[in-house]
């Protein structure tokens, strides 16, 4: 079984909830894609796959734009599309995301 970094919608003004809070799950990515995007500076280097973190709506939009502007990876094309969909859901909801690694 793969480790997954799960993303949940969270309003920018909402305080950080605990893991038992009811947040809308919008998808997840595997470590291979996370580390590839981090090595390409799409995701900033201080974000850790195995630590919980939060991106506000501005960060989500910036990462989405960087992802759209880069050449697509032949090996991770399906995973990149899934990550773009996660980011698009947050943008459409005018929301940030909370990420939980497992």
Order of alpha helices (4+ residues) and beta strands (2+ residues): beta-beta-alpha-beta-alpha-alpha-beta
